[in-house]
């Protein structure tokens, strides 16, 4: 009887683990499924973080380009104001010099004795001069009119009306090809062409500035912009050559410092 009881207890003991084997396996399977889900979510989070980081870099690059454009705009505005001040100062000096000259002439005439033959001499002089063909008067450029024309064209650049700005700068160059603002006009014409996506046209404008106005303060910036325009046109060899020339010709300029960094990305 005792032997039978012991056998029953053993049977019950062995039966208990078997009764719980099914739920344990389910729990293990559920845990494995949760681990797989968590791993998939972690991978997704990693991908999203990478995308957000890339978008952040792109946004930062866009901000940098926008800041560069703003700096260029402010630099042009500063140069324009400086030119207008120079024009005003020169005009005042010219007026004082002219007034001083006139006063000296009046003094000389007042102190000069008039000879008896003065009328005859003036008549002979007038007859002699009348027989000489009159020379064509020199072309006089009005600095104020030149400044107004440039300011009107530059306002179009600052307003983002690049197509109109190109036409206005081209018209300015036709009217004032030798003016002191001619290099600036060519530079901003190229700047507007870049913003219109006309990279070959911009390259032509920047090259004109470099060739025609090599001593202009805009020449280093024009060479850097020319290299960028050629990169946009996939003319990488020409871009490298232009950057090499920029660094050699204007080694201490800000444009040369930027050109070295740009050249490093191309090599």
SERO-4910 file (N, C-alpha, C, O; in steps of 0.05 Angstrom, whole numbers):
BEGIN
 pado doro    nc1    nc2    nc3   cac1   cac2   cac3    cc1    cc2    cc3    oc1    oc2    oc3
  Unk    A     17    -24      0      0      0      0     17     25      0     13     44    -15
  Unk    A     38     25     17     56     47     18     71     50     -8     77     72    -18
  Unk    A     78     28    -20     91     28    -46     74     41    -67     83     56    -84
  Unk    A     48     35    -67     29     47    -86     27     77    -82     25     92   -101
  Unk    A     27     86    -57     25    115    -51     49    129    -62     47    151    -73
  Unk    A     73    117    -57     97    130    -67     97    133    -97    105    153   -108
  Unk    A     88    113   -111     86    113   -140     67    135   -149     73    149   -169
  Unk    A     45    139   -135     26    160   -143     38    187   -139     35    205   -156
  Unk    A     54    190   -117     66    217   -112     87    223   -134     90    246   -143
  Unk    A    102    203   -142    122    207   -164    108    214   -190    117    232   -204
  Unk    A     86    201   -195     71    207   -220     61    235   -220     63    250   -240
  Unk    A     51    244   -196     41    271   -194     64    291   -197     61    312   -211
  Unk    A     87    285   -185    110    303   -187    120    306   -216    127    328   -225
  Unk    A    120    284   -230    129    285   -259    109    298   -276    116    310   -297
  Unk    A     84    297   -268     62    309   -285     62    340   -283     53    353   -301
  Unk    A     71    350   -260     70    380   -256     86    395   -277     75    413   -289
  Unk    A    112    389   -282    127    403   -302    115    401   -330    115    420   -345
  Unk    A    104    378   -336     92    374   -362     68    393   -366     63    402   -388
  Unk    A     54    398   -344     30    415   -347     38    443   -353     22    458   -365
  Unk    A     62    452   -344     70    480   -349     89    483   -372     99    505   -377
  Unk    A     96    462   -387    114    464   -410    103    482   -432    119    497   -443
  Unk    A     78    480   -438     66    496   -460     68    526   -455     78    540   -473
  Unk    A     59    538   -433     61    566   -428     89    576   -427     94    599   -435
  Unk    A    108    561   -417    136    570   -416    147    574   -444    161    594   -450
  Unk    A    141    555   -461    150    558   -489    137    582   -502    150    596   -518
  Unk    A    112    587   -496     98    611   -507    112    636   -497    116    655   -512
  Unk    A    119    636   -471    132    660   -460    159    665   -473    166    688   -479
  Unk    A    174    643   -478    200    646   -491    197    656   -520    212    673   -529
  Unk    A    177    646   -533    172    655   -561    164    684   -561    172    699   -578
  Unk    A    147    692   -542    138    719   -540    162    738   -534    164    760   -545
  Unk    A    180    729   -516    203    745   -510    221    749   -534    231    770   -539
  Unk    A    224    727   -550    241    729   -574    228    748   -594    242    763   -607
  Unk    A    201    747   -596    187    765   -614    190    794   -606    194    811   -622
  Unk    A    189    799   -579    193    826   -569    221    836   -575    225    859   -582
  Unk    A    241    818   -571    268    826   -577    272    833   -606    285    853   -613
  Unk    A    259    818   -624    261    823   -653    248    850   -659    258    866   -674
  Unk    A    224    855   -646    210    880   -651    227    904   -641    229    924   -655
  Unk    A    239    901   -617    255    923   -606    279    928   -623    287    951   -627
  Unk    A    291    907   -634    314    910   -651    307    925   -677    321    942   -686
  Unk    A    283    917   -688    274    931   -712    268    960   -707    275    977   -723
  Unk    A    256    966   -684    250    994   -677    276   1009   -673    279   1033   -681
  Unk    A    296    997   -660    322   1010   -656    335   1017   -682    347   1038   -686
  Unk    A    334    998   -701    345   1003   -728    331   1025   -742    343   1042   -755
  Unk    A    305   1026   -739    289   1047   -751    296   1074   -739    299   1094   -753
  Unk    A    299   1075   -712    307   1100   -699    334   1109   -708    338   1133   -713
  Unk    A    353   1090   -712    380   1097   -721    378   1109   -749    392   1129   -755
  Unk    A    362   1097   -767    359   1107   -794    347   1135   -793    356   1153   -808
  Unk    A    327   1139   -776    314   1166   -775    334   1187   -764    334   1209   -774
  Unk    A    350   1179   -744    370   1198   -734    390   1205   -755    398   1228   -757
  Unk    A    398   1186   -772    417   1191   -793    405   1210   -814    418   1228   -824
  Unk    A    379   1205   -820    366   1223   -840    364   1251   -828    368   1271   -843
  Unk    A    357   1253   -802    355   1280   -790    382   1294   -790    383   1318   -794
  Unk    A    403   1279   -785    430   1290   -785    437   1300   -813    448   1322   -816
  Unk    A    431   1284   -834    437   1293   -861    421   1318   -868    431   1336   -881
  Unk    A    395   1318   -860    379   1341   -866    390   1366   -851    389   1388   -862
  Unk    A    400   1361   -827    413   1384   -813    437   1395   -827    441   1419   -828
  Unk    A    453   1377   -838    477   1386   -853    469   1401   -878    480   1422   -884
  Unk    A    449   1391   -892    439   1405   -916    428   1432   -909    433   1452   -923
  Unk    A    413   1433   -887    402   1459   -879    424   1478   -871    422   1502   -877
  Unk    A    445   1468   -858    467   1485   -851    482   1496   -875    489   1519   -876
  Unk    A    485   1479   -896    498   1488   -920    481   1509   -934    492   1529   -945
  Unk    A    455   1505   -934    438   1525   -946    440   1552   -931    440   1573   -943
  Unk    A    441   1551   -904    444   1575   -889    470   1589   -895    472   1613   -896
  Unk    A    492   1573   -898    518   1584   -905    517   1599   -931    527   1621   -934
  Unk    A    504   1586   -952    502   1599   -978    486   1625   -976    492   1645   -989
  Unk    A    464   1624   -960    448   1648   -957    464   1670   -943    461   1693   -951
  Unk    A    480   1663   -923    497   1683   -910    518   1695   -929    523   1718   -928
  Unk    A    529   1677   -946    548   1687   -965    535   1708   -984    547   1729   -990
  Unk    A    511   1701   -993    497   1720  -1011    491   1746   -997    494   1768  -1008
  Unk    A    484   1745   -971    478   1769   -956    503   1786   -952    502   1810   -954
  Unk    A    526   1772   -946    551   1787   -942    559   1801   -968    568   1824   -968
  Unk    A    555   1787   -991    562   1799  -1017    544   1823  -1022    553   1844  -1032
  Unk    A    518   1821  -1015    500   1843  -1019    508   1867  -1002    508   1890  -1011
  Unk    A    515   1862   -976    522   1884   -958    549   1896   -967    552   1921   -965
  Unk    A    567   1879   -977    592   1890   -987    588   1909  -1011    600   1930  -1013
  Unk    A    570   1900  -1029    564   1918  -1051    551   1944  -1043    557   1965  -1054
  Unk    A    533   1942  -1023    520   1966  -1013    540   1985  -1000    538   2009  -1004
  Unk    A    559   1973   -985    580   1990   -973    597   2004   -994    603   2027   -991
  Unk    A    604   1989  -1014    620   2001  -1036    605   2023  -1050    616   2044  -1057
  Unk    A    579   2018  -1053    562   2039  -1067    562   2064  -1050    564   2086  -1061
  Unk    A    558   2061  -1023    557   2085  -1006    584   2100  -1006    585   2124  -1006
  Unk    A    606   2084  -1005    632   2097  -1006    637   2112  -1032    648   2134  -1032
  Unk    A    627   2101  -1054    630   2115  -1080    614   2141  -1080    624   2161  -1089
  Unk    A    590   2140  -1070    573   2164  -1069    586   2186  -1052    585   2209  -1059
  Unk    A    599   2178  -1030    612   2197  -1013    636   2209  -1028    641   2234  -1027
  Unk    A    651   2193  -1042    674   2203  -1058    665   2222  -1079    677   2243  -1084
  Unk    A    642   2215  -1092    632   2233  -1113    624   2260  -1101    630   2281  -1113
  Unk    A    611   2260  -1078    602   2284  -1066    626   2301  -1057    626   2326  -1062
  Unk    A    646   2289  -1045    670   2303  -1037    685   2315  -1061    694   2338  -1060
  Unk    A    687   2300  -1083    700   2310  -1107    685   2333  -1119    697   2353  -1129
  Unk    A    659   2332  -1118    643   2353  -1130    647   2379  -1114    648   2401  -1125
  Unk    A    648   2377  -1087    652   2400  -1071    679   2412  -1076    682   2437  -1079
  Unk    A    700   2395  -1078    727   2405  -1084    728   2419  -1111    741   2440  -1114
  Unk    A    715   2407  -1131    715   2419  -1157    701   2447  -1157    711   2465  -1170
  Unk    A    680   2449  -1142    666   2475  -1141    683   2496  -1128    684   2519  -1137
  Unk    A    697   2489  -1106    715   2508  -1093    738   2516  -1111    746   2539  -1112
  Unk    A    749   2496  -1125    772   2502  -1143    762   2521  -1166    777   2539  -1173
  Unk    A    739   2515  -1177    728   2532  -1198    723   2560  -1188    729   2580  -1202
  Unk    A    712   2562  -1164    707   2589  -1153    733   2604  -1148    734   2628  -1154
  Unk    A    753   2590  -1138    779   2603  -1133    791   2613  -1159    803   2634  -1160
  Unk    A    789   2596  -1180    800   2603  -1206    786   2628  -1217    800   2646  -1227
  Unk    A    761   2629  -1215    745   2652  -1225    753   2677  -1210    755   2699  -1222
  Unk    A    756   2675  -1183    763   2699  -1168    791   2709  -1176    795   2733  -1178
  Unk    A    809   2690  -1180    836   2699  -1189    835   2712  -1217    850   2732  -1221
  Unk    A    819   2702  -1235    816   2715  -1261    805   2743  -1259    814   2761  -1273
  Unk    A    785   2746  -1242    773   2773  -1238    794   2792  -1227    796   2815  -1236
  Unk    A    810   2783  -1208    831   2800  -1197    851   2808  -1218    860   2831  -1219
  Unk    A    860   2789  -1235    879   2795  -1255    868   2815  -1275    882   2834  -1284
  Unk    A    843   2811  -1283    831   2830  -1302    829   2858  -1290    832   2878  -1304
  Unk    A    822   2859  -1264    819   2885  -1251    846   2900  -1249    847   2924  -1251
  Unk    A    868   2885  -1245    894   2898  -1242    909   2902  -1268    930   2915  -1269
  Unk    A    899   2890  -1290    914   2891  -1315    907   2917  -1330    883   2923  -1333
  Unk    A    927   2933  -1339    921   2957  -1354    912   2950  -1383    922   2932  -1395
  Unk    A    892   2964  -1392    881   2959  -1418    895   2976  -1439    893   3001  -1437
  Unk    A    909   2965  -1459    923   2980  -1480    903   2992  -1499    879   2984  -1501
  Unk    A    912   3012  -1513    894   3026  -1532    886   3007  -1555    864   3010  -1566
  Unk    A    904   2989  -1562    898   2971  -1584    884   2946  -1575    884   2926  -1590
  Unk    A    872   2946  -1551    859   2922  -1541    836   2912  -1558    833   2888  -1563
  Unk    A    820   2932  -1567    797   2923  -1584    806   2912  -1610    795   2892  -1619
  Unk    A    827   2924  -1622    837   2913  -1648    848   2885  -1644    844   2867  -1661
  Unk    A    863   2881  -1622    875   2855  -1617    853   2834  -1613    856   2811  -1623
  Unk    A    833   2841  -1598    811   2821  -1593    797   2815  -1619    789   2792  -1624
  Unk    A    794   2835  -1637    781   2830  -1663    797   2811  -1680    787   2793  -1692
  Unk    A    824   2816  -1681    841   2799  -1696    842   2770  -1685    841   2751  -1700
  Unk    A    842   2768  -1659    842   2742  -1647    816   2727  -1653    817   2703  -1659
  Unk    A    794   2741  -1652    768   2728  -1658    767   2719  -1687    757   2697  -1693
  Unk    A    778   2736  -1706    778   2728  -1734    795   2703  -1738    788   2685  -1754
  Unk    A    818   2703  -1725    837   2680  -1728    824   2654  -1717    826   2633  -1730
  Unk    A    811   2656  -1694    799   2632  -1682    775   2623  -1699    769   2599  -1700
  Unk    A    761   2642  -1712    738   2633  -1727    745   2618  -1752    729   2603  -1763
  Unk    A    771   2621  -1761    779   2607  -1785    789   2578  -1778    793   2562  -1797
  Unk    A    792   2572  -1753    801   2545  -1744    776   2528  -1739    758   2536  -1725
  Unk    A    775   2504  -1751    752   2486  -1746    749   2480  -1716    769   2475  -1702
  Unk    A    725   2481  -1707    720   2475  -1679    723   2446  -1673    713   2428  -1687
  Unk    A    737   2440  -1651    741   2412  -1643    716   2402  -1629    702   2417  -1616
  Unk    A    712   2376  -1631    689   2363  -1618    692   2365  -1588    714   2359  -1578
  Unk    A    671   2373  -1574    674   2376  -1545    678   2348  -1532    666   2329  -1541
  Unk    A    694   2347  -1511    698   2321  -1498    673   2311  -1485    656   2327  -1476
  Unk    A    670   2285  -1483    647   2273  -1470    650   2276  -1440    669   2266  -1428
  Unk    A    632   2290  -1428    632   2294  -1399    612   2276  -1386    589   2276  -1393
  Unk    A    622   2260  -1367    605   2241  -1352    595   2254  -1326    612   2264  -1311
  Unk    A    570   2254  -1322    558   2265  -1297    561   2244  -1275    547   2223  -1277
  Unk    A    577   2248  -1255    581   2228  -1234    555   2221  -1220    550   2198  -1213
  Unk    A    538   2241  -1216    513   2236  -1202    494   2219  -1219    481   2201  -1208
  Unk    A    493   2225  -1245    477   2208  -1262    487   2179  -1263    471   2161  -1263
  Unk    A    513   2176  -1264    525   2150  -1264    518   2135  -1238    511   2111  -1239
  Unk    A    520   2149  -1215    513   2137  -1190    484   2129  -1188    477   2108  -1177
  Unk    A    467   2146  -1199    438   2139  -1198    432   2115  -1215    416   2097  -1207
  Unk    A    444   2113  -1238    439   2090  -1256    449   2064  -1243    436   2044  -1245
  Unk    A    473   2066  -1231    483   2042  -1217    466   2034  -1194    460   2010  -1190
  Unk    A    457   2053  -1178    440   2047  -1154    414   2034  -1163    405   2016  -1149
  Unk    A    402   2044  -1184    377   2032  -1194    381   2003  -1202    364   1986  -1196
  Unk    A    403   1997  -1216    409   1970  -1224    415   1952  -1200    407   1929  -1198
  Unk    A    430   1963  -1181    438   1947  -1157    414   1942  -1139    413   1921  -1126
  Unk    A    395   1960  -1139    370   1955  -1124    355   1931  -1134    344   1916  -1118
  Unk    A    356   1927  -1160    343   1903  -1172    357   1878  -1162    344   1857  -1157
  Unk    A    384   1878  -1159    399   1855  -1149    390   1849  -1120    385   1826  -1113
  Unk    A    389   1871  -1103    382   1867  -1075    353   1857  -1072    347   1844  -1052
  Unk    A    336   1864  -1091    308   1856  -1090    304   1828  -1101    281   1817  -1101
  Unk    A    325   1815  -1112    322   1788  -1123    310   1788  -1151    303   1767  -1161
  Unk    A    309   1811  -1164    298   1812  -1191    322   1810  -1211    331   1829  -1223
  Unk    A    332   1785  -1212    358   1781  -1225    356   1784  -1256    376   1794  -1267
  Unk    A    335   1777  -1268    333   1781  -1297    333   1810  -1304    347   1819  -1323
  Unk    A    318   1826  -1289    318   1855  -1294    345   1867  -1287    354   1886  -1300
  Unk    A    358   1856  -1266    384   1866  -1258    405   1862  -1280    421   1880  -1285
  Unk    A    404   1839  -1293    423   1834  -1315    420   1854  -1337    440   1865  -1347
  Unk    A    395   1860  -1345    390   1879  -1366    399   1907  -1357    411   1922  -1373
  Unk    A    393   1914  -1332    401   1941  -1322    431   1944  -1321    442   1965  -1328
  Unk    A    445   1924  -1311    474   1926  -1309    487   1926  -1337    507   1940  -1341
  Unk    A    476   1912  -1356    486   1912  -1383    482   1940  -1396    500   1950  -1409
  Unk    A    459   1951  -1391    454   1978  -1401    473   1999  -1388    483   2017  -1401
  Unk    A    478   1995  -1363    497   2013  -1349    525   2011  -1361    538   2031  -1365
  Unk    A    534   1987  -1367    560   1983  -1379    562   1996  -1406    583   2006  -1414
  Unk    A    540   1995  -1422    541   2007  -1448    543   2038  -1446    555   2051  -1463
  Unk    A    531   2049  -1425    531   2078  -1422    556   2088  -1407    566   2110  -1413
  Unk    A    566   2072  -1388    590   2081  -1372    611   2059  -1372    618   2048  -1351
  Unk    A    622   2053  -1396    642   2031  -1397    668   2037  -1382    682   2018  -1374
  Unk    A    675   2063  -1379    700   2070  -1366    695   2082  -1339    714   2093  -1327
  Unk    A    671   2081  -1329    665   2092  -1303    678   2077  -1280    686   2054  -1283
  Unk    A    680   2090  -1257    692   2077  -1234    675   2054  -1223    685   2037  -1208
  Unk    A    650   2054  -1230    632   2033  -1220    629   2010  -1240    614   1991  -1236
  Unk    A    643   2012  -1263    640   1991  -1283    648   1964  -1273    633   1945  -1279
  Unk    A    670   1960  -1258    676   1933  -1248    654   1922  -1230    648   1898  -1231
  Unk    A    643   1939  -1213    621   1930  -1195    597   1921  -1212    584   1901  -1206
  Unk    A    591   1936  -1233    568   1929  -1249    572   1902  -1262    553   1886  -1264
  Unk    A    596   1896  -1272    601   1870  -1285    599   1848  -1264    589   1827  -1270
  Unk    A    609   1853  -1240    609   1832  -1219    580   1825  -1212    573   1802  -1211
  Unk    A    563   1846  -1208    536   1840  -1200    519   1829  -1223    499   1815  -1218
  Unk    A    527   1835  -1247    514   1822  -1270    520   1792  -1269    502   1776  -1274
  Unk    A    545   1785  -1264    552   1756  -1262    537   1743  -1238    528   1720  -1241
  Unk    A    536   1757  -1216    522   1747  -1192    492   1741  -1199    482   1720  -1191
  Unk    A    479   1759  -1214    451   1755  -1221    448   1732  -1240    429   1717  -1239
  Unk    A    467   1729  -1259    466   1707  -1278    469   1680  -1263    456   1660  -1271
  Unk    A    486   1679  -1242    489   1654  -1227    462   1647  -1214    454   1624  -1215
  Unk    A    448   1667  -1203    423   1662  -1190    401   1654  -1209    381   1643  -1202
  Unk    A    405   1661  -1235    386   1652  -1256    394   1625  -1267    379   1614  -1284
  Unk    A    416   1613  -1258    425   1588  -1268    440   1590  -1295    446   1569  -1307
  Unk    A    447   1614  -1303    462   1618  -1328    491   1619  -1321    504   1640  -1321
  Unk    A    503   1595  -1316    530   1594  -1308    550   1601  -1330    570   1614  -1324
  Unk    A    545   1593  -1355    564   1602  -1377    563   1633  -1379    585   1645  -1383
  Unk    A    540   1645  -1378    538   1674  -1379    553   1687  -1356    567   1707  -1360
  Unk    A    549   1676  -1332    563   1687  -1309    593   1684  -1312    608   1703  -1305
  Unk    A    603   1662  -1323    632   1658  -1327    642   1679  -1346    664   1690  -1343
  Unk    A    627   1686  -1367    635   1706  -1386    637   1734  -1373    656   1749  -1378
  Unk    A    618   1740  -1355    618   1766  -1341    642   1768  -1323    657   1788  -1322
  Unk    A    647   1746  -1307    669   1747  -1288    696   1748  -1303    715   1762  -1294
  Unk    A    698   1735  -1326    723   1735  -1341    728   1763  -1353    751   1772  -1354
  Unk    A    706   1777  -1360    709   1805  -1370    719   1823  -1348    736   1840  -1354
  Unk    A    710   1819  -1324    719   1836  -1302    749   1831  -1297    765   1850  -1294
  Unk    A    757   1806  -1298    785   1799  -1293    803   1810  -1315    825   1820  -1309
  Unk    A    794   1809  -1340    810   1818  -1363    811   1848  -1365    833   1860  -1369
  Unk    A    788   1861  -1361    786   1890  -1366    793   1907  -1342    801   1930  -1345
  Unk    A    789   1896  -1318    793   1912  -1294    811   1895  -1274    801   1889  -1252
  Unk    A    835   1889  -1281    852   1871  -1264    859   1884  -1237    866   1870  -1218
  Unk    A    859   1911  -1236    866   1925  -1211    842   1930  -1193    846   1942  -1171
  Unk    A    819   1922  -1201    795   1927  -1185    795   1910  -1160    806   1888  -1160
  Unk    A    783   1921  -1139    781   1906  -1114    762   1882  -1117    762   1863  -1101
  Unk    A    746   1882  -1138    728   1860  -1144    741   1837  -1159    730   1815  -1161
  Unk    A    766   1841  -1168    779   1820  -1185    783   1794  -1170    777   1773  -1181
  Unk    A    792   1793  -1144    795   1767  -1130    768   1753  -1127    767   1729  -1131
  Unk    A    747   1768  -1119    721   1755  -1116    711   1745  -1143    697   1724  -1144
  Unk    A    717   1760  -1164    708   1751  -1191    722   1725  -1199    709   1708  -1211
  Unk    A    747   1721  -1192    761   1696  -1198    749   1673  -1183    746   1651  -1194
  Unk    A    743   1678  -1157    731   1657  -1141    703   1649  -1152    696   1626  -1154
  Unk    A    687   1669  -1159    661   1664  -1170    663   1651  -1198    646   1634  -1205
  Unk    A    683   1658  -1213    687   1645  -1239    692   1615  -1235    681   1599  -1250
  Unk    A    709   1608  -1215    715   1580  -1210    689   1565  -1202    685   1543  -1211
  Unk    A    673   1578  -1186    648   1565  -1177    629   1561  -1201    616   1540  -1203
  Unk    A    628   1581  -1219    610   1578  -1242    620   1556  -1260    603   1542  -1272
  Unk    A    646   1552  -1262    657   1531  -1279    652   1503  -1266    648   1483  -1280
  Unk    A    652   1502  -1239    645   1477  -1226    616   1470  -1231    610   1447  -1236
  Unk    A    599   1490  -1231    571   1485  -1236    567   1476  -1265    548   1460  -1270
  Unk    A    584   1484  -1283    583   1475  -1311    599   1450  -1316    602   1441  -1338
  Unk    A    609   1438  -1294    624   1413  -1295    650   1417  -1310    661   1398  -1323
  Unk    A    661   1441  -1310    687   1447  -1322    708   1447  -1300    719   1468  -1293
  Unk    A    714   1423  -1289    730   1422  -1265    759   1429  -1271    772   1442  -1254
  Unk    A    770   1422  -1294    798   1428  -1300    802   1459  -1301    821   1470  -1290
  Unk    A    783   1473  -1315    784   1502  -1316    781   1514  -1289    793   1535  -1283
  Unk    A    764   1502  -1272    760   1513  -1245    785   1511  -1229    793   1530  -1215
  Unk    A    799   1488  -1231    825   1485  -1216    845   1506  -1226    859   1519  -1210
  Unk    A    847   1510  -1252    865   1530  -1263    859   1558  -1252    877   1573  -1245
  Unk    A    834   1565  -1252    826   1591  -1242    833   1595  -1213    842   1616  -1204
  Unk    A    828   1574  -1196    835   1575  -1168    865   1578  -1164    874   1592  -1146
  Unk    A    881   1563  -1180    910   1566  -1178    918   1594  -1184    936   1605  -1171
  Unk    A    906   1606  -1205    913   1634  -1212    905   1653  -1190    919   1672  -1184
  Unk    A    882   1648  -1178    872   1666  -1156    892   1665  -1133    899   1686  -1122
  Unk    A    900   1641  -1124    918   1639  -1101    946   1651  -1107    958   1662  -1090
  Unk    A    955   1648  -1132    981   1659  -1140    980   1690  -1142   1000   1703  -1135
  Unk    A    959   1701  -1153    957   1729  -1159    949   1746  -1135    958   1768  -1131
  Unk    A    931   1734  -1118    920   1749  -1095    923   1732  -1070    903   1724  -1058
  Unk    A    948   1725  -1062    952   1705  -1040    941   1713  -1013    934   1696   -997
  Unk    A    939   1739  -1007    931   1748   -980    901   1756   -980    892   1765   -959
  Unk    A    887   1752  -1001    859   1760  -1002    841   1738   -989    849   1715   -987
  Unk    A    818   1747   -980    798   1728   -969    789   1708   -990    784   1685   -984
  Unk    A    787   1718  -1015    779   1700  -1037    799   1678  -1040    791   1655  -1046
  Unk    A    825   1684  -1037    845   1663  -1040    843   1642  -1018    847   1619  -1023
  Unk    A    837   1651   -994    834   1632   -971    811   1613   -976    813   1589   -972
  Unk    A    789   1624   -986    766   1607   -993    773   1589  -1017    764   1566  -1018
  Unk    A    788   1600  -1036    795   1585  -1060    812   1561  -1053    810   1540  -1066
  Unk    A    830   1563  -1032    846   1540  -1024    829   1518  -1014    833   1494  -1020
  Unk    A    808   1524   -998    790   1504   -987    775   1491  -1010    771   1466  -1010
  Unk    A    766   1507  -1029    751   1496  -1052    768   1479  -1069    759   1458  -1079
  Unk    A    793   1487  -1073    812   1471  -1089    817   1444  -1076    820   1424  -1090
  Unk    A    818   1444  -1050    823   1419  -1035    801   1398  -1040    806   1374  -1041
  Unk    A    777   1408  -1043    754   1390  -1048    754   1379  -1077    742   1358  -1082
  Unk    A    768   1393  -1095    769   1385  -1123    791   1365  -1128    790   1350  -1147
  Unk    A    812   1366  -1111    836   1349  -1116    832   1322  -1103    850   1305  -1105
***
